[in-house]
Amino acid sequence: MSPKSIQYEIKTERLFLRPKRMEDVSRVFEILNENPEMTRFMSFDPPEKIEDTQKFFLEKEKEFPEKSVVWSIFFQDKLVGIISLEDICRTQNAWKIDRAELGYWLDPLFHGQGIMTEAGQAVLAFGFEKLGLHKITVGHLPQNSASQRVIEKLGFRFVGELRDHFFRFGQWWNDKQYEMIVDEFQKQDS
Ligand SMILES: CC(C)(COP(=O)(O)OP(=O)(O)OC[C@H]1O[C@@H](n2cnc3c(N)ncnc32)[C@H](O)[C@@H]1OP(=O)(O)O)[C@@H](O)C(=O)NCCC(=O)NCCS
């Protein structure tokens, strides 16, 4: 099936996920702007003006759906966070790759209710079953214990700790890397 003809909306027990739309910009800006500390373990700075968030949405729009899928997460009819499969890579020269990287964040008002684990399980299933991915990777800074816990609960395999992988706030940061292969997902799903 071609990526454009896939139905990207996902329903779970408590959540509704759909590809982000421009109408989500103001809510996404509001969450990130009001909770700047949340981005300290992520790759971007909190947006200072709504145009920053608009720019991000427009950039991602160009990648959808071949290179990335970014879903808005709705809980009780409210947009509460974002989850994505990014850097989707299908081939590299003679190699078949079929790999993507998982990323996510959630409005702090909703932390600790299992929301990201539920969204993550749904996106893993979508990535393997609908997008035909072979492997999904994820990483977190060693200091990000909540993200580590989500990754463990999702059943990823720890690969290793990459040293001095990112520079920000005047220092180098390590990155803990994990992976899941489609067979492992199917085993834990059955
Ligand atoms: C990571 C994040 C998405 C988790 O969302 P969430 O919906 O609260 O996650 P869940 O409720 O599914 O699971 C969180 C787990 O982390 C645990 N946890 C939370 N804070 C923790 C901390 N400081 N230390 C250790 N564990 C922690 C919770 O107890 C829970 O584990 P449990 O179910 O065994 O009790 C959220 O914290 C977030 O948005 N963080 C900022 C953005 C970010 O860091 N994104 C990831 C970048 S790699």
The ligand as a Gaussian input file, in Angstrom:
#p B3LYP/6-31G(d) Opt

LIG

0 1
 C        8.367000      11.000000      28.979000
 C        6.886000      11.364000      29.061000
 C        6.309000      11.464000      27.661000
 C        6.148000      10.252000      29.818000
 O        4.734000      10.406000      29.657000
 P        3.702000       9.739000      30.685000
 O        2.360000       9.628000      30.027000
 O        3.768000      10.426000      31.991000
 O        4.323000       8.281000      30.816000
 P        3.649000       7.010000      31.524000
 O        2.648000       7.474000      32.543000
 O        3.177000       6.095000      30.458000
 O        4.907000       6.353000      32.237000
 C        5.806000       7.146000      32.991000
 C        6.611000       6.248000      33.889000
 O        7.757000       6.972000      34.343000
 C        7.800000       6.993000      35.752000
 N        8.420000       8.243000      36.141000
 C        7.948000       9.486000      36.009000
 N        8.836000      10.386000      36.492000
 C        9.908000       9.667000      36.885000
 C       11.151000      10.012000      37.470000
 N       11.501000      11.279000      37.675000
 N       12.008000       8.999000      37.773000
 C       11.687000       7.706000      37.538000
 N       10.507000       7.326000      36.980000
 C        9.644000       8.296000      36.672000
 C        6.342000       6.868000      36.166000
 O        6.222000       6.402000      37.501000
 C        5.858000       5.836000      35.137000
 O        6.315000       4.526000      35.440000
 P        5.348000       3.422000      36.158000
 O        4.163000       3.228000      35.247000
 O        6.203000       2.220000      36.305000
 O        4.925000       4.017000      37.482000
 C        6.696000      12.699000      29.796000
 O        7.357000      12.635000      31.030000
 C        7.218000      13.894000      29.014000
 O        6.524000      14.444000      28.164000
 N        8.456000      14.325000      29.319000
 C        9.048000      15.521000      28.669000
 C        9.339000      15.280000      27.210000
 C       10.329000      14.168000      27.000000
 O       11.233000      14.010000      27.790000
 N       10.110000      13.398000      25.935000
 C       10.937000      12.243000      25.636000
 C       12.249000      12.631000      25.049000
 S       13.283000      11.198000      24.903000

